Amino acid sequence: MYDYDLLVVGSANADLVIGVERRPGAGETVLGSDLAVHPGGKGANQAVAAARLGARTALLARVGDDDHGRLLLDSQREAGVDTVGVLVGGAPTGVALITVDPSGDNSIVVSPGANGRLTPQDVSAAACLFQGSRVVSAQLEIPLETVIEVVRNLAPGSRFVLNPSPPRPLPSEVLAACDPLIVNEHEAKVILGGSAVGDAPEDWARILLAKGPRSVVVTLGAEGALVASAQGVERVPSVKVAAVDTTGAGDAFTAALAWRLGAGESLAEAAAYAARVGAVTVTKEGAQASFPTAAEVAEL
């Protein structure tokens, strides 16, 4: 019996958002809206999304001993995430500085802060969390060597899900553990690197599979997604909704997919459910505030 349906290992940021009429040029000052502070970071987002759906979820991350760190811990606990694995101190909490213009375009500067201090040693020290988790999910807003250590600490029979964002080339040890590797078009092309790729997502998926993952999911925005494994390639249709804000939709998709895979669904079934979760997410503003409950997904 596993203690957790999902263990998320990843980043936790405070998102500091200011609306501006236009983004400043070099040496220029512009006035903006009141500052809004939201809990964010891909790891923290995934943990909240899974817990809202009803998954027994734990988060392994690092935050600073500061107000932003307390904001992130409060948001996790409010969603029902077990924060026993959240380490405090070592650096200020990671921060994303975001300016948004009237068209919705944004500019973002990220200070990784404590996220960059989540070490392989921290992963090794949390061995009991790995032993008690059915599925482990990670991203790349923490050091790559830490993600490698995550792979090395997986319990026998558990499943590893990776969304390589922000994308970078991955070592074969990490690729071989992915089941699935979840990428969008941009992430797929970065990981494929010099490999010859066509315009069809099916081609990207097949070439990615040849690099070692046990399965691959390619997200295609409004066109849905496709799943690929040794059993073949299959399209998963999108769910048509009136999108308001796409922030956090990818994190919600990954969390939902990981949870449903752990519950025994096939890759295509889990991706179809995750697509519905992502669709509900984009109908509301914000990231964590927009993540749905299972009941809201069922109503779609």
C-alpha positions in Angstrom: 0.0 0.0 0.0 1.5 3.3 -1.1 1.2 6.4 1.2 1.0 8.7 -1.7 -0.6 8.6 -5.2 1.9 11.2 -6.4 5.2 12.7 -5.2 6.1 15.9 -6.9 9.8 16.9 -6.9 10.3 20.4 -8.2 10.1 24.2 -7.9 8.1 26.5 -5.8 8.1 30.2 -6.7 6.3 33.4 -5.7 4.9 35.0 -8.8 5.1 38.8 -8.6 2.9 40.3 -11.3 2.5 43.9 -12.4 0.3 45.1 -15.2 1.9 47.8 -17.5 0.8 49.8 -20.4 4.0 48.9 -22.2 7.2 47.2 -21.1 10.1 49.6 -20.4 13.1 49.9 -22.7 16.7 50.1 -21.5 17.1 52.8 -18.8 13.4 53.6 -18.8 10.9 53.7 -15.9 7.2 53.1 -16.4 4.4 53.0 -13.9 2.4 49.8 -13.4 -0.6 48.4 -11.5 -0.6 47.4 -7.9 1.7 44.4 -7.2 -0.1 41.0 -7.1 1.7 38.1 -5.5 0.6 34.5 -6.3 2.0 31.1 -5.4 3.6 29.4 -8.4 6.4 27.3 -9.7 5.9 24.2 -11.8 6.4 21.8 -8.9 4.1 23.6 -6.5 1.5 24.0 -9.2 1.5 20.2 -10.0 1.2 19.3 -6.4 -1.8 21.6 -5.8 -3.5 20.5 -9.1 -3.2 16.8 -8.1 -4.4 17.3 -4.6 -7.4 19.3 -5.8 -8.4 16.3 -7.9 -8.3 14.1 -4.9 -4.8 12.5 -5.2 -2.9 11.8 -2.0 0.0 14.1 -2.8 3.4 15.1 -1.3 5.8 17.8 -2.4 9.6 17.7 -2.2 10.9 21.2 -2.7 12.9 24.0 -1.0 11.6 27.5 -0.1 13.2 30.3 1.9 12.5 31.2 5.5 10.6 34.3 4.4 7.0 35.6 3.6 7.1 34.1 0.1 8.0 30.7 1.5 5.2 30.9 4.0 2.7 31.8 1.2 3.7 28.8 -0.7 3.5 26.4 2.3 0.0 27.8 3.1 -1.2 27.3 -0.4 0.0 23.7 -0.5 -1.6 22.8 2.9 -4.8 24.5 1.9 -5.0 22.2 -1.1 -4.3 19.2 1.0 -0.7 18.5 -0.1 1.6 16.9 2.5 4.5 19.3 3.0 6.7 17.0 5.1 9.2 17.1 2.2 9.3 20.9 1.8 12.7 22.1 3.1 13.0 25.7 4.4 16.1 27.9 4.3 19.4 28.0 2.5 18.4 30.9 0.2 15.4 33.2 -0.4 12.3 31.7 -2.0 12.4 31.6 -5.8 10.7 34.5 -7.4 9.2 35.2 -10.9 9.0 38.9 -11.8 6.3 39.2 -14.4 5.1 42.3 -16.3 2.0 42.0 -18.4 0.8 44.5 -21.0 -2.8 45.1 -22.1 -2.5 42.5 -24.9 -1.6 39.8 -22.4 2.0 39.5 -23.5 4.4 39.1 -20.6 8.0 39.4 -19.8 9.4 37.2 -17.0 12.6 37.2 -15.0 13.1 34.3 -12.7 15.3 34.2 -9.6 15.6 30.5 -8.8 16.6 31.2 -5.2 16.0 28.2 -3.0 14.9 26.1 -6.0 18.6 26.0 -7.1 19.6 24.7 -3.7 17.4 21.6 -3.9 20.3 19.1 -4.0 20.8 15.4 -4.8 21.5 15.0 -1.1 18.1 16.4 -0.3 16.6 13.7 -2.5 18.6 10.9 -0.9 17.5 12.1 2.5 13.9 11.8 1.5 14.1 8.1 0.6 11.0 7.3 2.6 8.9 9.6 0.4 10.0 7.7 -2.7 9.4 4.3 -1.1 5.8 5.4 -0.3 4.9 6.9 -3.7 3.1 5.2 -6.5 4.1 7.9 -9.1 6.9 10.5 -9.0 6.7 13.6 -11.1 9.5 16.2 -11.8 10.3 19.2 -14.0 13.5 21.1 -14.8 13.2 24.2 -12.7 15.5 22.5 -10.2 19.1 21.4 -10.9 19.4 18.6 -13.5 21.7 16.6 -11.1 18.8 16.6 -8.6 16.5 15.2 -11.2 19.1 12.5 -12.0 19.1 11.6 -8.3 15.3 11.4 -8.3 15.6 8.7 -11.0 18.1 6.8 -8.9 15.8 6.8 -5.9 12.7 5.5 -7.5 11.1 2.6 -5.6 10.7 -0.7 -7.5 7.4 -0.7 -9.3 6.8 3.1 -9.1 6.4 5.3 -12.2 8.4 8.4 -13.2 6.8 11.2 -15.1 8.9 14.1 -16.5 7.9 17.4 -18.0 11.3 18.8 -19.2 10.5 22.5 -18.7 12.5 24.7 -19.2 13.8 22.3 -21.9 17.4 21.1 -22.1 19.2 18.0 -23.5 18.6 15.0 -21.1 21.0 12.2 -20.2 20.1 8.7 -21.3 19.6 7.7 -17.6 16.8 10.1 -17.2 15.2 9.5 -20.6 15.1 5.7 -19.9 13.1 6.2 -16.7 10.4 8.4 -18.2 7.0 6.8 -18.5 5.9 9.1 -20.0 8.1 12.1 -21.1 5.6 15.0 -21.5 6.6 17.7 -24.0 5.0 20.5 -26.0 6.3 21.3 -29.5 9.1 23.6 -28.3 10.3 21.2 -25.6 10.3 18.3 -28.1 12.5 20.1 -30.6 15.0 21.1 -27.9 15.3 17.6 -26.7 15.5 16.2 -30.2 18.4 18.6 -30.9 20.1 17.7 -34.2 17.8 14.9 -35.0 15.9 15.2 -38.2 12.3 16.0 -37.5 9.3 16.6 -39.7 6.2 18.8 -39.2 4.1 16.0 -37.8 3.9 15.5 -34.1 3.7 11.8 -34.7 7.2 12.0 -36.1 8.5 13.9 -33.1 6.9 11.3 -30.8 8.5 8.3 -32.6 11.9 9.9 -32.7 11.7 10.8 -29.0 10.7 7.2 -28.2 13.8 6.0 -30.0 15.9 8.0 -27.6 14.8 5.8 -24.7 11.6 6.9 -22.9 9.1 4.1 -22.2 6.3 6.4 -23.4 5.9 9.9 -24.7 3.0 12.4 -24.6 3.1 15.5 -26.9 0.7 18.3 -25.9 -0.7 20.2 -28.8 -2.7 23.0 -27.2 -6.1 23.5 -28.8 -5.4 20.4 -31.0 -5.3 18.1 -28.0 -2.4 15.7 -27.5 -0.9 12.5 -28.7 0.4 9.5 -26.8 3.1 7.2 -28.0 4.5 3.9 -26.7 5.6 0.5 -28.0 1.9 -0.2 -28.7 1.8 2.7 -31.2 0.8 6.3 -31.5 -2.7 7.6 -30.7 -4.3 11.1 -30.9 -6.2 12.4 -27.9 -8.8 15.1 -28.9 -9.0 18.5 -27.2 -12.0 19.7 -25.2 -13.5 22.9 -26.7 -13.9 25.7 -24.1 -13.7 29.5 -24.0 -10.2 30.0 -22.8 -9.6 32.9 -20.4 -6.0 32.3 -19.2 -3.7 29.4 -20.1 -1.4 29.9 -17.1 -0.7 26.6 -15.3 -2.7 24.5 -17.8 0.3 22.4 -18.6 1.1 21.8 -15.0 -2.5 20.7 -14.4 -2.4 18.4 -17.4 0.8 16.7 -16.1 -0.5 16.3 -12.6 -3.8 14.8 -13.7 -2.0 12.4 -16.1 0.4 11.2 -13.5 -2.4 10.6 -11.0 -4.6 8.7 -13.4 -1.7 6.5 -14.6 -1.0 5.6 -11.0 -4.7 4.6 -10.7 -4.2 2.1 -13.4 -5.6 3.9 -16.5 -4.0 3.4 -19.9 -1.8 6.2 -21.3 -4.6 7.3 -23.7 -7.3 7.2 -21.0 -5.1 9.2 -18.6 -4.3 11.8 -21.3 -7.9 12.2 -22.2 -8.8 12.9 -18.5 -5.8 15.3 -18.3 -7.1 17.1 -21.3 -10.4 17.7 -19.6 -8.6 19.0 -16.5 -6.5 21.4 -18.6 -9.7 22.6 -20.3 -11.4 23.5 -17.1 -8.1 25.2 -15.9 -8.0 27.7 -18.9 -11.6 28.9 -18.2 -10.4 30.7 -15.1 -7.7 33.3 -14.4 -4.5 32.5 -12.6 -2.6 29.2 -12.0 -3.3 27.5 -8.7 -6.5 29.4 -8.2 -7.8 27.9 -11.5 -7.1 24.3 -10.8 -10.4 22.3 -10.7 -11.7 19.6 -8.3 -12.7 16.2 -9.7 -16.4 17.3 -9.5 -15.7 20.3 -11.7 -14.0 18.1 -14.3 -16.9 15.7 -14.2 -19.3 18.5 -15.0 -17.4 19.4 -18.2 
